[in-house]
Amino acid sequence: MPSVSDYKIATIGSHSALQILKGAKDEGFETICICAKGKSKPYESFRVADKIIEIDDFANFFEIEDQLIKENAILIPHGSFVSYIGPQKMKEVKVMHYGTKGILEWESDRVKERKWLLEANCKLPKIFSSPEEIDRPVIIKFHGAHGGKGYFIANSPEDFYESMRQYPNESKYVIQEYIVGVPIYAHFFYSRLNQELEIMSFDKRYESNADSIGRIAARDQLDANIRTSYTITGNIPIVIRESMLPSIFELGESVVNISKKLVGDGLFGPFCLEGIVDPNLNFYVFEISARIVAGTNPFTYGSPYTWLRYNEPMSTGRRIARDIKEAIEQNHLDKVLG
């Protein structure tokens, strides 16, 4: 009968690797961290990696894949890994991989992503098919996991073309209505073993310089000619109104159900619905991340929601490891690999 000691948990040293590796160790796994050269210090200092493999560049991941296979490692994907490797190359990964690879293509393509969310009956901001249609504040988002880098606001076609001059190499983007409200990121976990959806936590992103620009008077902002940036620099924990939880559960369940019609076994493991809550408490979903998000990092010791369910420290990283552990013990590892 296979056991936890027969496998190792591996991930790329970035994004949410600390909690992934810590959670794996808490569940009894040996861990492997794949780091870019010179970037291994955090994983050594926090003692979460039993083994560190250094490579020149994450794009060279496939050079060490055979080594991971020999270690009987299970790879946990996260935003940095998807960004560096790309959704198409992800399909070529041969080492054991947690989660459905094919669903990442639906996450990274804005058109496919919108189709998925609409079928799940999510409220979505309006999308403009061309810059000439812009008649209200919009946010321009480039395809793929960029951590908010390069996003910008425009109020007119002229604004759009002026800003796009800074991004001559970006040809794939979406022009999305800018909803005024509170950005809230809902973190879920769906297990194929018990077919149950869990709410893990919520966060708000601290975006530079969008969140700090309010410290400057409007007149001074204009004088300084500051252009707003939405690059994510950190994450702030949030506990939402309890009355909103039923509708949040409903959204998560709908997204999972539709995913089963899109790709193989559908979405399982951690995912995040990224949205805006308006003054009428409508939750507008503007994006889905079909894997663990960095917004779960404030909850390495668990969140108020995981404490209610587990009564022990349970991060999203540890929940992944427990899912794998239970799959191994039930001889159903195939149900958590994709």
Buried (B, 14 or more C-beta within 10 A) or exposed (E): EEEBEEBBBBBBBBBBBBBBBBBBBBBEBBBBBBBBEEBBEBBEEEEBBBBBBBBEEBEEBBEBBEBBEEBEBBBBBBBBBBBBBBBEBBEEBEBBBBBBBBBBBBBBBBEEBBBBBEBBEBBBBEBBEEBEEBEEBBBBBBBBBBBBEBBBBBEBBEBBEEBBEEEEEEEEBBBBBBBEBEBBBBBBBBBBBEEEBBBBBBBBBEBBBBBEBEEBEEEEBEEEEEEBBBBBBBBEBBEBEEEBEEEBBEBBBBBBBBBEEBBEBBBBBBBBBBBBBBEEEEBBBBBBBBBBBBBBBBBBBBBEBBBEBBEEBBBBBBBBBBBBBBBBEEEEBEBBBB
